[in-house]
């Protein structure tokens, strides 16, 4: 029988510096983080959900000596472990970490399409509207393809109301805007409870309820970008929900014909998709910058 010698395993006392880039590299160069991400990950739900989590997690707590790891809670949501300071052996009272400041993120508007047009008897090139149902389907499809999931539709945001506005003219044809007394509750077309993210689409159906002025003349104008911006400012002011606002691109038809309408709708669908894709790209960049900021704080 041949005896085999067994070498005793000894622990390593030091490690060589790895040749691959570490977290310090990406903290100092946030733009390079995405270049290392495989392109196939863009369509992976987990990868894109992680990006959304970075944006919607609020301000980062005070830096700790060790990184705060992610852990799975009982309901399946991913949460950051809070760092606590143990009481000293001298009998001092336990010190509690400072409460995290509540912070929400409202994405900027992504401009694709003028969002402006006029309807009425004097209009020769009428705008082509997308139906609200079709627009929401387009938005939801693009976000799902990127890995995002929304579990609620028509979610009413507590404490937010909007009023209708009418534009009237005096005998000298000077116009003035008059705010109506009736209030309308504000709702998100799509809402994600896990990350507290809402999506609002500015359409012909909700334009007036959100403050778009109704004209008393025979022609009615629409400015979806203006109302989208005002809606965004409302959401920024309430600071309770993360949100993104999209709008009907409103391409102008060349003539009153079915062909012109179909062509206009194709343009509107394409421009709305570009808005959503810009939003996804913005999330990627914001996530990279936020990761970098976290790394710098911990150094």
Secondary structure as GFF3:
##gff-version 3
##sequence-region A 1 299
A	DSSP	alpha_helix	23	28	.	.	.	ID=ss1
A	DSSP	three_ten_helix	30	32	.	.	.	ID=ss2
A	DSSP	three_ten_helix	34	36	.	.	.	ID=ss3
A	DSSP	three_ten_helix	39	43	.	.	.	ID=ss4
A	DSSP	alpha_helix	45	56	.	.	.	ID=ss5
A	DSSP	beta_strand	70	72	.	.	.	ID=ss6
A	DSSP	beta_strand	78	80	.	.	.	ID=ss7
A	DSSP	beta_strand	116	120	.	.	.	ID=ss8
A	DSSP	alpha_helix	132	145	.	.	.	ID=ss9
A	DSSP	beta_strand	152	169	.	.	.	ID=ss10
A	DSSP	beta_strand	175	192	.	.	.	ID=ss11
A	DSSP	beta_strand	197	202	.	.	.	ID=ss12
A	DSSP	beta_strand	213	215	.	.	.	ID=ss13
A	DSSP	beta_strand	219	223	.	.	.	ID=ss14
A	DSSP	alpha_helix	224	238	.	.	.	ID=ss15
A	DSSP	beta_strand	242	247	.	.	.	ID=ss16
A	DSSP	alpha_helix	258	298	.	.	.	ID=ss17
###
